[in-house]
């Protein structure tokens, strides 16, 4: 289940981790149809200690290879205190002696960036420690998450530094002049005002400061008429003010966040091609790595089985080898099971939504829930859910998360059942084309949908609008 949830972008890293942990697992470097990489329980045995009453473990291994590896060689290597494994030139781009370690890229965090600016302040050691505590009390977005009184207590009990609220407030004020603008505050309102005060002085900037400082609630609720009345500005002046404010950064510290590469872009797990009206499915090759069990480790097991003298030390070593072989076989089987489950699930979705994959028209999406695919594939609903919530498919019409194709049904006045996805698409079209000076209310949107034959209630329209992340009519109003 864990392997099934891993995105394609992270699968290669997960396989690399397994290769590093288990030397009995390796990439298939050459495809040899005559060679079978099998490892099964069978006739050959690993004997227990002499006098032991415990059950004997059995190991059956196929294929004799020309290369002979002595188990004593393995034991001698074990005594060398050598912790690294050489996985081969083809995977790492060089042998053990040629391998180069690329230095990790050093990312400057938000807190480090702010701490570096402390040198601009002429502070003694005590006040420097207080300033460091204040900076450490900010979250990654640049906001203070500790009250002044709490910071005083933190310094007293944690660092044995005696201070007071006035001194903390004075240092906070000085840190607020650091870059990026808008940091070391408690509220969004303070953050925006600080950024505006760092801008070149002009009438629109002064108006913007007045709007955020005095009429912040009216601004976020888009009560523009009240703002214009209080400030005595016309529509054009208000537009200039809004344009300034919307360019401010509500999370000034977030610019320093380290982005997960796997989350910064989408690598599709599947590809669907339209072959003359017949959709064809293929799995991303990254999901089907060529893995095999190490011949060296298998040969060590054979060497042990052929040997006549089996001392205690050899028996302990061979138990370790067998554990690695078992683990490698399990991992290969798990990867293959992952491939099978992904293809089986996606093929069922493709068959269910065939018309969409041929045309790309969202109105052809049929109502489909997890249970429908679960029944078709004989997979558990939770398994289908894991696939749907973490995998993507690339089509001629765009790249979609599999969850996109699941939706409940809504009954038309004619009795026909349609996908709620279709209703949401039409709802979004209505809102996109509305007059932004007089946005459509939920009641008006309900009437428009009912005129098209969709049997829908106002509360359902409100629910779909929220699912589309579209605000209420009042907050969609524009000048």
C-alpha positions in Angstrom: 0.0 0.0 0.0 2.9 2.4 0.8 4.5 1.7 -2.6 1.1 2.2 -4.3 0.8 5.7 -2.9 4.2 6.9 -3.9 4.1 9.3 -6.8 6.1 8.5 -9.9 8.4 11.4 -9.1 9.4 9.8 -5.8 9.5 6.1 -6.9 13.0 6.3 -8.3 14.3 7.7 -5.0 12.5 5.0 -3.0 14.1 2.3 -5.2 17.5 3.9 -4.7 17.0 3.7 -1.0 16.2 0.0 -1.2 19.2 -0.6 -3.4 21.4 1.1 -0.8 19.9 -0.9 2.1 19.9 -4.3 0.4 23.0 -5.3 -1.6 21.1 -8.5 -2.8 18.9 -6.2 -5.0 20.2 -4.6 -8.2 19.1 -3.2 -11.5 18.8 -5.5 -14.4 21.6 -4.3 -16.6 21.3 -6.8 -19.3 18.1 -8.5 -20.5 19.0 -12.2 -21.0 16.0 -14.2 -21.9 17.8 -17.5 -21.2 18.5 -16.5 -17.6 15.8 -16.8 -15.0 16.2 -14.7 -11.8 14.3 -16.8 -9.4 14.5 -17.4 -5.7 12.1 -19.7 -4.0 11.7 -21.9 -1.0 12.5 -25.5 -1.8 14.7 -28.4 -1.2 18.2 -27.0 -0.3 18.5 -26.2 3.4 20.3 -23.9 5.7 21.3 -26.2 8.6 20.6 -25.1 12.2 23.3 -25.1 14.9 24.4 -28.5 16.1 22.1 -29.7 18.8 19.4 -27.2 17.9 15.9 -28.4 18.0 14.5 -25.5 16.0 13.1 -25.9 12.5 15.4 -25.8 9.5 15.0 -23.0 6.9 14.9 -24.2 3.4 16.2 -22.4 0.3 15.9 -23.4 -3.3 17.9 -21.5 -5.9 17.9 -21.8 -9.7 20.7 -21.5 -12.3 24.3 -22.3 -11.7 26.6 -19.5 -12.9 30.2 -19.8 -14.2 31.4 -17.4 -11.5 32.0 -19.1 -8.1 31.9 -17.0 -5.0 33.2 -18.4 -1.7 31.3 -17.8 1.4 34.6 -17.3 3.3 35.3 -14.3 1.0 32.1 -12.7 2.2 33.0 -13.4 5.8 36.5 -11.8 5.2 34.8 -8.7 3.7 32.6 -8.5 6.7 35.7 -8.2 8.9 37.1 -5.3 6.9 34.8 -2.7 8.4 33.8 -1.7 4.9 30.4 -0.1 5.2 29.9 0.8 1.5 28.6 -1.4 -1.4 29.6 -1.1 -5.0 26.4 -1.3 -7.0 28.1 -1.3 -10.4 29.1 1.4 -12.9 25.9 1.3 -14.9 23.7 2.7 -12.1 26.0 5.2 -10.4 28.1 6.2 -13.3 31.4 4.9 -12.0 33.0 2.3 -9.9 33.7 2.8 -6.2 37.0 4.5 -6.8 35.6 6.8 -9.5 32.4 7.8 -7.7 32.2 11.5 -6.9 30.0 13.0 -4.2 28.2 16.1 -5.4 27.9 18.6 -2.6 24.4 19.2 -1.5 22.9 22.6 -2.6 22.8 24.8 0.5 19.4 26.6 0.8 19.2 29.8 2.8 16.3 29.6 5.1 14.1 32.6 6.0 15.4 32.6 9.6 19.0 32.4 8.5 18.4 35.3 6.1 17.0 37.5 8.9 19.7 36.5 11.4 22.4 37.5 8.9 21.0 41.1 9.0 21.4 41.3 12.8 25.0 42.4 12.1 23.6 45.7 10.9 22.4 46.5 14.4 25.0 47.6 17.0 23.9 45.2 19.8 25.7 43.9 22.8 25.8 40.1 23.4 22.7 40.2 25.7 20.5 42.2 23.3 21.8 40.1 20.4 20.5 37.0 22.2 17.1 38.7 22.7 16.9 39.6 19.0 17.7 36.0 18.1 14.9 34.8 20.3 12.5 37.2 18.6 13.5 36.0 15.2 13.2 32.4 16.3 9.6 33.2 17.4 8.6 33.9 13.8 7.1 31.2 11.6 8.2 30.5 8.1 5.8 33.1 6.7 7.4 35.9 8.8 4.7 36.2 11.4 5.3 36.3 15.2 3.6 33.4 16.9 4.6 34.3 20.5 3.2 37.3 22.4 5.7 39.8 23.9 5.0 38.5 27.4 5.7 34.9 26.3 9.0 36.0 24.7 10.0 37.6 28.0 9.3 34.4 29.8 11.1 32.3 27.2 14.2 34.3 27.6 14.0 34.2 31.4 13.5 30.5 31.8 15.2 29.2 28.7 18.3 31.4 28.5 18.4 33.1 31.9 18.2 36.6 30.2 16.3 39.2 32.1 14.3 41.7 29.9 11.0 43.4 29.8 8.2 44.1 27.3 9.4 47.6 26.4 12.9 46.3 25.3 11.3 43.4 23.3 8.9 45.9 21.6 11.8 48.2 20.7 13.8 45.3 19.1 10.8 44.0 17.3 10.4 47.5 15.8 14.0 47.5 14.6 13.7 43.9 13.1 10.6 45.1 11.2 13.0 47.3 9.1 14.8 44.1 7.9 14.1 42.5 4.6 11.8 41.1 3.3 9.4 43.9 4.1 6.4 43.0 6.3 8.0 40.6 8.7 8.0 40.3 12.5 4.3 41.2 12.9 1.3 39.4 14.3 -1.4 40.2 11.8 -1.9 40.4 8.0 -3.0 44.0 8.4 0.3 45.0 10.1 2.3 43.1 7.4 0.6 44.9 4.6 1.0 48.3 6.2 4.7 47.8 6.7 5.2 46.9 3.1 3.2 50.0 2.0 5.3 52.2 4.2 8.5 51.0 2.4 7.1 52.1 -0.9 7.9 55.5 -2.5 5.5 58.2 -1.2 2.6 59.0 -3.4 -1.1 59.7 -3.1 -2.2 56.2 -4.1 0.2 54.7 -1.6 -1.1 57.0 1.2 -4.6 56.1 0.3 -3.7 52.4 0.3 -2.2 52.8 3.8 -5.4 54.5 5.0 -7.5 51.7 3.5 -5.5 48.9 5.2 -5.0 50.8 8.5 -8.5 52.2 9.0 -10.9 50.3 6.7 -9.4 46.8 6.5 -12.6 45.0 7.3 -14.5 47.0 4.7 -11.8 46.2 2.2 -11.7 42.4 2.7 -15.6 42.4 2.5 -15.4 44.5 -0.7 -17.6 47.3 0.7 -16.0 49.7 -1.7 -18.7 52.3 -1.5 -18.1 52.8 2.2 -14.3 53.2 1.6 -14.9 55.7 -1.2 -17.3 57.7 1.0 -14.8 57.9 3.9 -11.7 58.7 1.8 -13.5 60.9 -0.7 -12.0 59.1 -3.7 -13.6 58.1 -7.1 -13.6 54.8 -8.9 -10.3 55.4 -10.7 -8.5 56.3 -7.4 -9.9 53.2 -5.8 -8.7 51.0 -8.7 -5.2 52.4 -8.3 -5.3 51.6 -4.6 -6.5 48.1 -5.2 -3.8 47.5 -7.8 -1.2 48.5 -5.2 -2.6 46.3 -2.4 -3.0 43.1 -4.5 0.7 43.2 -5.4 1.7 43.0 -1.8 3.0 39.8 -0.3 0.8 38.4 2.5 3.5 35.8 3.4 6.9 37.6 3.0 8.9 34.7 4.5 7.4 32.1 2.2 9.7 33.2 -0.6 12.5 31.3 1.2 10.6 28.0 1.5 12.4 25.0 0.0 10.1 23.6 -2.6 9.8 19.8 -2.8 10.9 19.0 -6.4 8.3 16.2 -6.5 5.6 18.7 -5.7 6.8 21.5 -8.0 5.8 19.7 -11.2 3.6 16.8 -12.2 5.0 13.6 -13.7 2.0 11.6 -15.1 1.7 8.0 -14.1 -0.3 7.0 -17.2 -0.5 8.1 -20.8 -3.7 7.8 -22.9 -3.5 8.2 -26.7 -6.4 8.4 -29.1 -5.8 5.9 -31.8 -8.5 6.6 -34.4 -11.2 6.8 -31.8 -9.8 4.0 -29.7 -8.1 5.2 -26.4 -4.9 3.3 -25.7 -3.4 3.2 -22.2 0.3 2.9 -21.3 2.1 3.1 -17.9 5.0 5.6 -17.4 8.2 3.6 -17.8 9.5 5.0 -14.5 6.9 2.8 -12.8 8.4 -0.3 -14.3 12.0 -0.5 -13.3 14.0 -3.6 -14.2 15.1 -5.1 -10.9 16.7 -8.4 -10.2 18.2 -10.4 -7.4 22.0 -10.3 -7.2 23.7 -13.3 -8.8 26.6 -12.9 -6.3 24.3 -13.4 -3.3 22.5 -16.3 -4.9 25.9 -18.0 -5.7 26.9 -17.5 -2.0 23.9 -19.6 -1.1 24.9 -22.3 -3.6 28.4 -22.3 -2.4 27.2 -22.9 1.2 25.0 -25.7 0.0 27.8 -27.4 -1.9 30.3 -27.1 1.0 30.8 -30.0 3.4 32.1 -28.1 6.4 29.5 -25.8 7.8 30.7 -24.0 10.9 28.7 -21.8 13.1 30.1 -18.5 11.6 29.1 -19.6 8.1 25.6 -20.5 9.2 25.1 -17.1 10.8 26.3 -15.4 7.6 24.1 -17.5 5.4 21.0 -16.6 7.5 21.8 -12.9 6.9 22.2 -13.5 3.2 18.9 -15.4 3.0 17.2 -12.5 4.8 18.5 -10.1 2.2 17.4 -12.4 -0.7 13.9 -12.7 0.8 13.7 -8.9 1.2 14.9 -8.4 -2.4 12.3 -10.8 -3.8 9.6 -9.2 -1.7 10.5 -5.7 -3.0 10.5 -6.9 -6.6 7.1 -8.6 -6.2 5.7 -5.4 -4.5 6.9 -3.3 -7.4 5.2 -5.7 -9.9 2.0 -5.7 -7.8 2.1 -1.9 -7.9 2.3 -1.9 -11.7 -0.5 -4.4 -12.0 -2.8 -2.5 -9.6 -2.1 0.8 -11.3 -2.8 -0.5 -14.8 -5.9 -2.5 -13.7 -7.4 0.5 -12.0 -6.7 3.0 -14.8 -8.0 0.6 -17.4 -11.3 0.4 -15.5 -11.5 4.2 -15.3 -10.7 4.5 -19.0 -13.4 2.0 -20.0 -15.9 3.8 -17.7 -15.1 7.3 -19.1 -14.3 6.2 -22.7 -16.3 9.0 -24.3 -14.4 11.7 -22.4 -11.0 10.2 -23.4 -12.0 10.2 -27.0 -13.5 13.7 -27.2 -12.1 15.6 -24.2 -15.6 17.0 -23.6 -16.3 17.3 -19.9 -20.1 16.9 -20.5 -19.4 13.3 -21.5 -18.1 12.5 -18.0 -20.4 9.8 -16.5 -21.3 9.7 -12.8 -18.7 7.4 -11.2 -17.8 6.7 -7.6 -15.1 4.6 -6.0 -17.4 1.7 -5.6 -18.0 1.5 -9.3 -14.3 0.9 -10.0 -13.9 -1.3 -7.0 -16.6 -3.7 -8.3 -15.1 -3.7 -11.8 -11.6 -4.4 -10.7 -12.4 -6.5 -7.6 -10.1 -4.3 -5.6 -10.9 -2.8 -2.2 -12.4 0.6 -2.2 -9.5 1.9 -0.1 -7.0 0.7 -2.7 -8.9 2.5 -5.5 -9.0 5.6 -3.3 -5.2 5.5 -2.9 -4.7 5.3 -6.6 -7.3 8.0 -7.4 -5.9 10.5 -4.9 -2.2 10.3 -5.8 -1.9 9.5 -9.5 -2.1 11.5 -12.8 -3.0 10.7 -16.4 -1.8 12.6 -19.4 -4.2 12.9 -22.3 -4.4 14.9 -25.5 -6.6 17.4 -23.7 -4.4 17.9 -20.6 -3.1 16.2 -17.5 -5.7 15.2 -14.9 -5.6 13.7 -11.4 -7.6 10.5 -11.4 -9.8 11.9 -8.7 -11.1 14.3 -11.3 -13.0 11.6 -13.1 -15.0 10.6 -9.9 -18.3 12.4 -9.3 -21.7 11.7 -8.0 -24.9 11.8 -10.1 -27.6 14.5 -10.4 -31.0 13.8 -11.9 -32.3 16.0 -14.8 -35.9 16.9 -15.1 -36.1 14.3 -17.9 -35.0 11.6 -15.4 -31.6 11.2 -17.0 -28.6 11.1 -14.6 -25.7 13.3 -15.3 -22.3 13.8 -13.5 -22.1 16.6 -11.0 -18.8 17.4 -12.8 -21.0 18.6 -15.7 -23.1 20.8 -13.5 -19.9 22.3 -11.9 -18.5 23.0 -15.4 -21.7 24.9 -16.4 -21.8 26.7 -13.1 -18.3 27.9 -13.5 -19.1 29.1 -17.1 -22.0 31.1 -15.7 -19.8 32.8 -13.1 -16.9 33.4 -15.5 -19.3 35.2 -17.9 -21.1 37.3 -15.3 -21.0 41.1 -15.0 -18.4 41.6 -12.3 -20.1 44.8 -11.2 -23.2 42.9 -10.4 -22.2 39.2 -9.7 -24.8 36.5 -9.9 -26.2 35.4 -6.5 -26.7 31.7 -5.7 -30.4 32.1 -6.2 -29.9 33.5 -9.7 -27.4 30.7 -10.5 -30.0 28.1 -9.3 -32.6 29.6 -11.6 -30.3 29.5 -14.6 -29.4 25.9 -14.0 -33.0 24.9 -13.5 -33.8 26.6 -16.8 -31.3 24.2 -18.4 -33.2 21.3 -17.0 -30.9 20.5 -13.9 -33.0 19.6 -10.9 -30.9 21.4 -8.3 -31.5 23.3 -5.0 -29.9 26.6 -4.0 -27.9 25.0 -1.1 -26.5 22.5 -3.6 -25.4 25.3 -5.9 -23.7 26.9 -2.9 -21.9 23.6 -2.1 -20.7 23.2 -5.7 -19.5 26.9 -5.8 -17.5 26.3 -2.6 -16.0 23.1 -4.0 -14.8 25.2 -7.0 -13.2 27.7 -4.6 -15.4 30.5 -5.9 -16.4 33.1 -3.3 -19.9 34.5 -2.7 -21.3 37.1 -5.1 -20.4 40.0 -2.8 -16.7 39.0 -2.8 -16.6 38.6 -6.6 -17.6 42.2 -7.1 -15.1 44.3 -9.2 -15.0 47.9 -10.2 
